[in-house]
Amino acid sequence: MMKPDCAWTLEDLERAPKNGIKVMSTFACGGGSSMGYKRAGCDIVAANDIDPEMAYHYQLNLKPKHYFLAPIGDLLTAKLPQELYELDILDGSPPCSTFSMAGSREKAWGKNKHFREGQAKQVLSDLFFDYLSLVDRLKPKVAIAENVKGMLVGNAKGYTKALMSRFKEIGYKPQLFLLNAIDCGVPQKRERVFFCAIRNDIKKPKLLLNPKHRLIACGEACQDLQELTKDEMEQTSHKNETDLTWWPKTKPGSDYADAVMAQGLNRKLWNHKKLSQSRPSCTLTATDMINHWSSPRRLSFREWKRLGSFPDDYKAKSDKIGKYMIGMSVPPKMTEAVARAVCEQWLGVRYDN
């Protein structure tokens, strides 16, 4: 069976025509954003993250020239290579759980927090301003930052307004875009906010960013994947009472909560999803509660890679860690859509397609 057009490998990154655009990725996670820039022909000259697990997997798969395993705040005073002062794009995805619609939101603002063992505690709502301080220090031509849709809702709108003001204070013209990954060729519904800002001395029209890729359903994205291995079946098959009870009662494209309420019970288990073969996936999160449409099991890591637009040969220490990283990452093809628009409209790159 032929591979779907959404399938790709790390080798494809080396074959992508290079455009000379130099990028540094901060809060680089497992490399989702970086792979998007590389797909667009850019060169990732440096990356940064605080998490040793993320650093290991980023370097294993992407092999950057420079990698800084440190809080971003350390980069504000550290001695840095001269080429980082000559960047075209400084990218960043500051941790966003305090602004997530599903998180604690306002209750967590201004408080020390870490999501994973081994990370230093940080005030997550301050990290975006640390990113902007690094923008101010390095003065790239363009700054691109990604975050959750929750930044546009409720009290978070005041925080977002403060970020836009800070962009202007340090000499940039910012724009704000709300994009959905399904419009970028990703078989996954994932809404994200992108801040795109160009340095004041570079005179360009406002960025137009409105990707319209056809929708790719879960079934199409995974159509050529062979049957699960014995190990995969053991890892993914339903074993607990919750799944064994509610997966059979849940319609594809819904969550267990709908089935629970249909039984006259109080709504619960809304985060347990059952995908539909004929529609894109729901948002892949850092917790593994996404279920297959026709088999009583969780998704395999290979299926997560396809639905997250990660390359088929992306390597991880374990399927669990790999799924976590994809759930935390910006889908590569989503970043690629942003990168291509910025490179073409603001940085003078010409693409044939």
PASE-188696 format. One record per residue (C-alpha): residue in three letters; x, y, z. Coordinates in Angstrom, 3 decimals. Layout:
// PASE-188696
{ALA {X Y Z}},
...
This chain:
// PASE-188696
{MET {0.000 0.000 0.000}},
{MET {1.274 3.483 -0.866}},
{LYS {2.152 5.830 1.961}},
{PRO {-0.222 8.783 2.465}},
{ASP {1.142 12.178 1.488}},
{CYS {1.319 13.153 5.168}},
{ALA {3.982 10.463 5.813}},
{TRP {7.639 11.493 5.848}},
{THR {11.033 10.692 7.418}},
{LEU {13.983 12.506 8.971}},
{GLU {15.919 11.892 5.753}},
{ASP {13.462 14.183 3.976}},
{LEU {14.813 17.067 6.083}},
{GLU {18.238 16.651 4.509}},
{ARG {16.722 16.661 1.019}},
{ALA {14.696 19.843 1.560}},
{PRO {16.117 22.694 -0.599}},
{LYS {18.029 25.050 1.709}},
{ASN {17.030 28.718 1.745}},
{GLY {19.823 30.173 3.903}},
{ILE {17.505 31.248 6.733}},
{LYS {19.137 30.818 10.167}},
{VAL {16.889 29.848 13.107}},
{MET {17.331 29.297 16.829}},
{SER {14.608 27.359 18.655}},
{THR {13.970 27.974 22.360}},
{PHE {11.771 25.741 24.540}},
{ALA {12.605 23.291 21.769}},
{CYS {10.951 20.240 23.375}},
{GLY {11.291 17.162 21.149}},
{GLY {11.940 19.236 18.038}},
{GLY {8.458 19.657 16.534}},
{SER {8.942 23.321 15.663}},
{SER {12.531 22.794 14.546}},
{MET {11.521 20.056 12.121}},
{GLY {8.888 22.416 10.709}},
{TYR {11.546 25.048 9.993}},
{LYS {13.830 22.435 8.453}},
{ARG {10.972 21.204 6.247}},
{ALA {10.666 24.817 5.053}},
{GLY {14.373 24.816 4.133}},
{CYS {15.724 26.699 7.158}},
{ASP {18.915 25.894 9.071}},
{ILE {18.540 25.318 12.840}},
{VAL {21.806 26.682 14.210}},
{ALA {20.922 26.347 17.912}},
{ALA {18.297 25.047 20.290}},
{ASN {17.480 25.314 23.979}},
{ASP {15.378 23.507 26.564}},
{ILE {15.505 22.967 30.324}},
{ASP {14.464 19.302 30.299}},
{PRO {17.300 16.724 29.986}},
{GLU {14.866 14.176 28.487}},
{MET {13.859 16.635 25.766}},
{ALA {17.495 17.570 25.186}},
{TYR {18.476 13.912 24.718}},
{HIS {15.749 13.241 22.158}},
{TYR {16.227 16.538 20.316}},
{GLN {19.934 15.927 19.857}},
{LEU {19.399 12.253 18.990}},
{ASN {17.024 13.078 16.149}},
{LEU {18.127 16.524 14.952}},
{LYS {21.836 16.835 15.837}},
{PRO {21.997 20.651 16.156}},
{LYS {25.239 22.597 15.948}},
{HIS {24.631 24.274 19.324}},
{TYR {22.393 23.051 22.140}},
{PHE {21.885 24.814 25.470}},
{LEU {20.459 22.642 28.252}},
{ALA {19.506 25.437 30.633}},
{PRO {16.671 27.718 31.731}},
{ILE {16.161 30.370 29.082}},
{GLY {16.982 32.991 31.699}},
{ASP {20.582 31.730 31.754}},
{LEU {20.944 32.671 28.081}},
{LEU {20.350 36.320 28.943}},
{THR {23.808 36.576 30.545}},
{ALA {25.748 33.626 29.138}},
{LYS {28.458 34.047 26.514}},
{LEU {26.852 33.013 23.219}},
{PRO {28.298 32.259 19.757}},
{GLN {28.468 35.266 17.433}},
{GLU {26.193 33.590 14.873}},
{LEU {23.300 33.810 17.345}},
{TYR {23.496 37.586 16.979}},
{GLU {22.956 37.132 13.224}},
{LEU {19.736 35.092 13.307}},
{ASP {16.909 35.469 10.844}},
{ILE {14.367 33.909 13.229}},
{LEU {14.278 33.326 16.988}},
{ASP {11.565 30.776 17.679}},
{GLY {10.004 29.933 21.023}},
{SER {7.152 27.977 22.586}},
{PRO {7.125 29.050 26.248}},
{PRO {5.370 26.469 28.473}},
{CYS {1.659 27.120 28.252}},
{SER {-0.123 24.978 30.848}},
{THR {-1.025 27.986 32.994}},
{PHE {-3.015 29.408 30.050}},
{SER {-4.550 26.175 28.816}},
{MET {-8.322 25.961 28.695}},
{ALA {-8.009 22.610 30.475}},
{GLY {-5.531 23.792 33.118}},
{SER {-5.732 25.697 36.376}},
{ARG {-5.256 28.986 34.489}},
{GLU {-5.382 32.057 36.755}},
{LYS {-4.787 30.008 39.926}},
{ALA {-1.343 29.007 38.614}},
{TRP {-0.206 32.412 37.359}},
{GLY {2.839 33.770 39.142}},
{LYS {3.545 30.489 40.985}},
{ASN {6.537 28.190 40.802}},
{LYS {5.712 25.043 38.880}},
{HIS {7.331 22.209 36.969}},
{PHE {5.663 19.572 34.852}},
{ARG {8.239 16.792 34.888}},
{GLU {10.679 15.210 37.277}},
{GLY {14.135 16.657 36.791}},
{GLN {13.075 20.148 35.719}},
{ALA {13.870 23.186 37.801}},
{LYS {10.843 24.997 39.168}},
{GLN {9.931 28.064 37.155}},
{VAL {7.250 30.723 37.133}},
{LEU {5.696 29.654 33.859}},
{SER {3.801 32.894 33.268}},
{ASP {7.161 34.758 33.351}},
{LEU {8.913 32.628 30.742}},
{PHE {7.367 34.379 27.763}},
{PHE {8.934 37.622 28.980}},
{ASP {12.283 35.831 29.345}},
{TYR {11.930 34.771 25.709}},
{LEU {11.292 38.412 24.743}},
{SER {14.357 39.477 26.714}},
{LEU {16.393 37.041 24.620}},
{VAL {14.830 38.529 21.490}},
{ASP {15.951 41.927 22.768}},
{ARG {19.486 40.640 23.328}},
{LEU {19.945 38.789 20.019}},
{LYS {17.884 41.117 17.789}},
{PRO {16.858 38.551 15.133}},
{LYS {15.105 39.837 12.035}},
{VAL {11.932 37.986 13.054}},
{ALA {10.606 36.562 16.323}},
{ILE {8.007 33.772 16.235}},
{ALA {6.397 32.458 19.410}},
{GLU {3.670 29.842 19.788}},
{ASN {1.208 29.288 22.595}},
{VAL {-2.274 27.986 23.438}},
{LYS {-5.640 29.412 22.400}},
{GLY {-6.339 30.100 26.078}},
{MET {-4.162 33.216 25.821}},
{LEU {-7.026 34.862 23.936}},
{VAL {-9.678 34.097 26.563}},
{GLY {-10.733 35.775 29.807}},
{ASN {-8.120 37.424 32.003}},
{ALA {-5.328 36.015 29.840}},
{LYS {-6.157 38.653 27.228}},
{GLY {-4.525 41.237 29.504}},
{TYR {-1.360 39.126 29.634}},
{THR {-1.354 38.836 25.840}},
{LYS {-1.780 42.590 25.502}},
{ALA {1.253 43.070 27.763}},
{LEU {3.279 40.737 25.530}},
{MET {2.320 42.703 22.430}},
{SER {3.388 45.908 24.185}},
{ARG {6.716 44.350 25.133}},
{PHE {7.365 43.331 21.513}},
{LYS {6.909 46.980 20.536}},
{GLU {9.124 48.249 23.369}},
{ILE {12.071 46.161 22.144}},
{GLY {11.691 47.323 18.548}},
{TYR {9.381 44.850 16.804}},
{LYS {6.061 45.014 14.975}},
{PRO {3.994 42.044 16.279}},
{GLN {0.996 40.300 14.759}},
{LEU {-1.170 37.649 16.363}},
{PHE {-2.671 34.638 14.570}},
{LEU {-4.941 31.812 15.701}},
{LEU {-4.327 28.725 13.556}},
{ASN {-5.648 25.169 13.515}},
{ALA {-3.237 22.352 12.687}},
{ILE {-5.838 20.684 10.445}},
{ASP {-5.469 23.625 8.032}},
{CYS {-1.707 22.996 7.836}},
{GLY {-1.761 19.375 6.667}},
{VAL {-1.761 17.846 10.155}},
{PRO {-4.319 15.051 10.790}},
{GLN {-5.082 16.585 14.184}},
{LYS {-7.304 19.380 15.455}},
{ARG {-4.989 21.604 17.448}},
{GLU {-5.590 25.336 17.806}},
{ARG {-2.551 27.440 18.606}},
{VAL {-1.712 31.125 18.804}},
{PHE {1.334 32.399 16.908}},
{PHE {3.031 35.723 17.633}},
{CYS {4.951 36.828 14.526}},
{ALA {7.023 39.997 14.858}},
{ILE {9.427 41.684 12.454}},
{ARG {12.157 44.120 13.490}},
{ASN {11.239 47.767 13.028}},
{ASP {14.087 48.545 10.613}},
{ILE {12.857 45.914 8.134}},
{LYS {10.124 47.443 6.021}},
{LYS {7.663 44.790 4.892}},
{PRO {3.861 44.640 4.551}},
{LYS {1.845 42.895 7.224}},
{LEU {2.121 39.110 7.202}},
{LEU {-0.710 37.195 5.556}},
{LEU {-1.134 33.840 7.267}},
{ASN {-4.184 31.778 6.368}},
{PRO {-3.210 28.174 5.497}},
{LYS {-5.936 26.095 3.823}},
{HIS {-4.696 22.523 3.446}},
{ARG {-7.332 19.856 2.812}},
{LEU {-8.415 17.910 5.891}},
{ILE {-6.653 14.588 6.505}},
{ALA {-8.595 11.975 8.484}},
{CYS {-7.098 9.511 10.979}},
{GLY {-7.831 6.564 8.714}},
{GLU {-6.036 8.105 5.761}},
{ALA {-3.040 9.157 7.853}},
{CYS {-2.568 5.635 9.235}},
{GLN {-3.787 3.587 6.268}},
{ASP {-0.452 1.976 5.408}},
{LEU {0.714 1.167 8.929}},
{GLN {1.087 -2.556 9.351}},
{GLU {-0.518 -4.570 12.121}},
{LEU {0.693 -3.929 15.647}},
{THR {3.643 -5.936 16.894}},
{LYS {3.244 -8.191 19.906}},
{ASP {4.903 -5.568 22.120}},
{GLU {2.715 -2.799 20.751}},
{MET {-0.413 -4.852 21.328}},
{GLU {0.654 -5.576 24.893}},
{GLN {1.305 -1.881 25.570}},
{THR {-1.858 -0.504 23.981}},
{SER {-4.623 -3.074 24.554}},
{HIS {-7.329 -2.085 27.014}},
{LYS {-6.890 -3.712 30.401}},
{ASN {-8.494 -1.417 32.968}},
{GLU {-12.172 -1.428 33.914}},
{THR {-12.773 2.131 32.633}},
{ASP {-11.728 1.307 29.067}},
{LEU {-13.304 -2.129 29.045}},
{THR {-16.614 -0.620 30.178}},
{TRP {-16.847 2.607 28.201}},
{TRP {-14.888 2.182 24.942}},
{PRO {-17.535 -0.196 23.461}},
{LYS {-20.307 2.238 24.429}},
{THR {-18.584 5.322 22.957}},
{LYS {-19.214 6.418 19.371}},
{PRO {-16.173 7.140 17.169}},
{GLY {-15.301 10.838 17.284}},
{SER {-16.664 11.213 20.809}},
{ASP {-15.396 10.788 24.378}},
{TYR {-16.354 8.457 27.158}},
{ALA {-18.301 11.245 28.881}},
{ASP {-21.020 11.109 26.230}},
{ALA {-21.523 7.415 26.854}},
{VAL {-21.482 7.986 30.612}},
{MET {-24.219 10.632 30.388}},
{ALA {-26.259 8.426 28.031}},
{GLN {-26.447 5.993 30.948}},
{GLY {-27.930 8.740 33.124}},
{LEU {-24.737 9.277 35.137}},
{ASN {-22.892 12.511 35.930}},
{ARG {-20.462 13.637 33.256}},
{LYS {-16.955 12.263 33.718}},
{LEU {-14.129 10.728 31.667}},
{TRP {-14.296 13.557 29.120}},
{ASN {-10.527 13.299 28.548}},
{HIS {-10.829 9.696 27.274}},
{LYS {-11.254 10.089 23.506}},
{LYS {-12.297 7.600 20.835}},
{LEU {-11.142 8.760 17.420}},
{SER {-13.124 8.622 14.205}},
{GLN {-11.547 6.987 11.168}},
{SER {-13.202 9.530 8.870}},
{ARG {-12.148 12.693 10.717}},
{PRO {-8.903 14.265 11.942}},
{SER {-7.754 13.379 15.438}},
{CYS {-8.588 15.433 18.484}},
{THR {-5.673 17.295 20.095}},
{LEU {-2.949 14.880 21.163}},
{THR {-2.038 15.717 24.753}},
{ALA {0.842 14.762 27.031}},
{THR {-1.381 12.141 28.682}},
{ASP {-2.119 8.952 26.758}},
{MET {-5.914 8.676 26.769}},
{ILE {-6.521 8.629 23.007}},
{ASN {-8.173 5.454 21.738}},
{HIS {-8.394 3.743 18.358}},
{TRP {-11.656 3.904 16.404}},
{SER {-12.150 0.191 15.682}},
{SER {-9.777 -1.707 18.001}},
{PRO {-10.146 -1.696 21.823}},
{ARG {-6.788 -0.096 22.519}},
{ARG {-4.796 3.090 22.845}},
{LEU {-2.942 4.361 19.787}},
{SER {0.515 3.040 19.031}},
{PHE {3.530 5.362 18.979}},
{ARG {3.664 4.930 15.187}},
{GLU {0.088 6.211 14.946}},
{TRP {0.861 9.143 17.266}},
{LYS {3.741 10.134 15.003}},
{ARG {1.476 10.192 11.969}},
{LEU {-1.297 12.160 13.697}},
{GLY {1.242 14.585 15.164}},
{SER {2.936 15.028 11.741}},
{PHE {6.208 13.723 13.199}},
{PRO {8.504 11.665 10.943}},
{ASP {7.996 7.908 10.869}},
{ASP {11.591 7.264 11.963}},
{TYR {11.610 9.696 14.912}},
{LYS {13.336 7.856 17.774}},
{ALA {12.391 7.781 21.454}},
{LYS {13.618 5.855 24.497}},
{SER {10.128 4.435 24.924}},
{ASP {6.718 4.754 23.303}},
{LYS {5.432 6.488 26.440}},
{ILE {8.103 9.186 26.306}},
{GLY {7.647 9.558 22.548}},
{LYS {3.915 10.132 22.925}},
{TYR {4.542 12.649 25.705}},
{MET {6.917 14.661 23.533}},
{ILE {4.516 14.737 20.591}},
{GLY {1.721 15.838 22.905}},
{MET {3.928 18.685 24.167}},
{SER {5.258 19.717 20.752}},
{VAL {4.077 21.979 17.974}},
{PRO {3.281 19.722 14.987}},
{PRO {6.116 20.097 12.444}},
{LYS {3.780 20.723 9.515}},
{MET {2.022 23.467 11.469}},
{THR {5.298 25.292 12.050}},
{GLU {6.264 24.654 8.423}},
{ALA {3.176 26.574 7.251}},
{VAL {4.126 29.547 9.453}},
{ALA {7.798 29.368 8.472}},
{ARG {7.064 29.319 4.745}},
{ALA {4.801 32.376 5.010}},
{VAL {7.379 34.311 7.055}},
{CYS {10.326 33.302 4.868}},
{GLU {8.488 34.179 1.668}},
{GLN {6.773 37.408 2.696}},
{TRP {9.309 38.878 5.141}},
{LEU {12.690 37.287 4.369}},
{GLY {12.690 37.149 0.575}},
{VAL {12.642 33.376 0.063}},
{ARG {11.019 32.033 -3.100}},
{TYR {9.320 28.646 -3.016}},
{ASP {8.366 26.632 -6.084}},
{ASN {5.359 25.091 -4.310}},
